[in-house]
Each structure stands twice: as structure tokens, then as C-alpha cells.
Amino acid sequence: MIRAVLDTNVLVSYLITHRPPIATLIDEHLAREDFVLLTALELLEELERVLEYPRLQRYTTDETRTRFVALIAALSELVDLPEAIPRICRDPGDDRVIACAVAGRADVIVSGDRDLLVLEHVGDIPILSAAQFLQLVERLGNEGEEE
């Protein structure tokens, strides 16, 4: 089973646009438990904070935002981040995503953030776009069906 950290920008895109490839990943593959979603309390707090940005307010209601964060928390395996998080990215907020992936023994980080995508991988954890991750999940799902 693939263990994945979805960056906050991916989750926000899902909530606001609800379009493939992100919608396919969450609505179909996460719902079928084709992968394990990993998150940390700090990432849930970031999601909640980002959804409060004034420019995003017009897309959702307070209730929708609250329910969405609760749903992501309920669907995720919660990971404890280390107290000291090494500085890897230009944006320190992205370092929490990496720390979550390392602490949660993730197989992949999924992001739309160029600061993360440019790294391509951290250790042996690849950093993929939502489209790349969808291809991976579907390829592995097809391989499982052939067996």
C-alpha cells in the first residue's frame, strides 16, 4: 500500500476546483483505500489557516472548511513531527511536509509547489505532481488486477 503525504496546496485545489487529477485521487483512490494518506497536526493547522485566506473565502463556507479539515484528519494516519525539523526547502513550511513524509515512512510526497517539485525527491521519497501520482496509483492498481 502506497503511503502518501498530500501537500496543503493539493488539498486546497481539491476543495476549490474538484477536478482531475486531484478529484480522481481523493474521490476514487483514497475512498477505495488504494493509498494511505499521511498528515500531521501541524499540516492540518496549516490547511485550516490557508482555507481562511480572504481570497479563498468566496469558494467555501465556514462549515465546509471545518468539515473538510475534519474529513482529512479522519481519513489520514496522523504522524508526529520531530521537534527539530531540518531546513531543506526555500520555504520552511515545505520542510514540515518533508518531515511528515520521513516520520510517516511515506512512499511519496504529492505537491503542486515548485519549491518542492524542483527537489524531485528527498532521500528515497519522490516528490510528484498530482497527475504523476495518479498515474502511479492507477499503474499499481492495474498491476494488482493482473495478478
N, C-alpha and C positions, 0 to 999 in steps of 0.2 A: 504494500500500500504506500503510495506516494505521500510524503509529509511536506506540506507547503505553507509558507508564510505569504499572505497576500498583503502587499503594501497598502497603506491607507488610501492612496490615490486610486488604486484599483477598486476598492470597496466603495469609495465615493462615486466613481464613474458608474458602477453597477446601480447604485441607488438612484442616481440622477438620470442616466440615459437608458438603462436597462436594455442594452443592445449587445449582440455578439461582439467579440468572443467572451466577454466577461459574463454576460447573462447566461450563456450556454454553460460556462464553467460552474456557476453557482446554482442556477435553476435545475440543471440536469445532473452534472457530475458530482457536485457536493451533495445534492439531495440523494443520489444513489450511493453515496459514500465511496466514490471512486478515488477520493483522496482525503487525507486528514488535514483540516485547517488548523494551523497553529497561530496563537496570538499571545500577547502578554497584557497585563493590566495597563501598562504604560501605552501600549498601542491602542487599546480600547479608549483610553482617555484622550489620546490624540485624535482618534476618529470622532469622538464626541465633540471635541474642541473645533475641529475642521468643519464639521457639519453646522456649527454655529456661525461660521463666517457670514457676514452680511450678503455677500454675492451669491451664496448658496441658499439663503433663506427662502427665496422665491420658488425653489424646486420642491420643497417638502414642508410638512407641518412639524410642529414641536413633537407631536405624538408619533409621527412617522420616524423622525430621527431617533427618539427614545427607543421605540420598538426595534428599529434596525440595529442599534448598538447592542441591545439585549439579545437579539437573534444571533448576531455574530458571536457574542460571548457564549451563548448556549450551544452553538454549532462547533465551537472551537475547543481544542485542547489548550488549556492555559499553561503558559510557560513562565517560570520565574526568571527574570533577567538578573544578571550579576550586578553587584553594586558598582564595580568599576567596568565601564564599557570602553574598549579600545577605540581610538579615533581612526577611522578608515576613510570615511566619505568627507566630501566638502561640507555637506550638511550634517551636523551632529544628530539630527532627528533620524536620518537614514541609518546611523550606527545602531540605533535601537532595533531596527528591522533585522539587521545582520545579527545582532546579539540574540534576538529571539530565534532566528534560524539555527544558530550554533547551539544555543542552550536546548532547543527543542529537537535537535538532531534532524533538521529538515533536509529534504532531498532537493528542494528548490525554493528560490525566492521569486515571487512574481511582482513585477513593478512596471509602472509607466514612467518612472522618474529617471531622467537621463543620467543623473549623478550616480544612480545605482546601476543602470543598464550598461554604462560605459565600463564598469568594472568587469563585466561578463561572468565573473564567479568570485566567490570568496572561499579560499581553500578548495574543497571539492564540491561546494554548493553552487550550482549555476544560477545566474540571475537572468530570468526570461521575461519577455513581454507576455501579456495575457494570451495573445494569439499563439505564441510559441508554446506556452504551457498547455493550451487547449489541444494543439497538435500532439504533444507528448501524451496527455491523458487519453486521447482518442486512440493513438497508436498502441499504447499499452493495453487499453480496453479491447482492441481488436485482436491483439496477440493472445489475450486471455480467452477470447471466444473461440479461437482456432484450436486451442488445446483440447 
